[in-house]
Amino acid sequence: MTMTLTPLPLDSNGEALSGAPDWVVDEMPPGYHNRLAEIERLSRDLRAMDPFGRLLWGSGPQLTEAVRDVFLALKFEAALMPGNAETGIVVRLDPGRVLLHVAPSAEVIKKKSAQLTYAFQLLHESAEERDRVVLRAQNPRGDVSEF
């Protein structure tokens, strides 16, 4: 009889990485506990870094949240834009605000696209004198080397 182990995914929603019951884990030698603790620490580190990786490959609401999270991590006051939480972010700065519109897909933005139209609409209808409007787009292939 052979036994195969199926490892749990790294993002196991806070569950233990080992699929074994607690009593089995308790019976394992100390080296097992050290390795398990190190793997759990590394998994937490990966989960903490993942939101910043989304800046490179995410799109739509996932990218919008990642952009907002970066500003929050930098200690700026940032929130999803009321009425446009899927693609809009407001960041408060000392002299004004930054109104960010995150393109909802990784498609090429052409000069007559709805994305540019919306960015100019933000500029004319929502931006105040000291505000800035930014259109954040993702490279269609996710290849950041072309920027």
Secondary structure, DSSP 8 states (H G I E B T S, - for coil): ---------S--TT--SS-S-HHHHHHS-HHHHHHHHHHHHHHHHHHHHHHHHHHHH--THHHHHHHHHHHHHTT-EEEE-TT-TTTEEEEE-SS-EEEEEE-SSSS---TT-HHHHHHHHHHHHT--TT-EEEEE---TT--GGG-
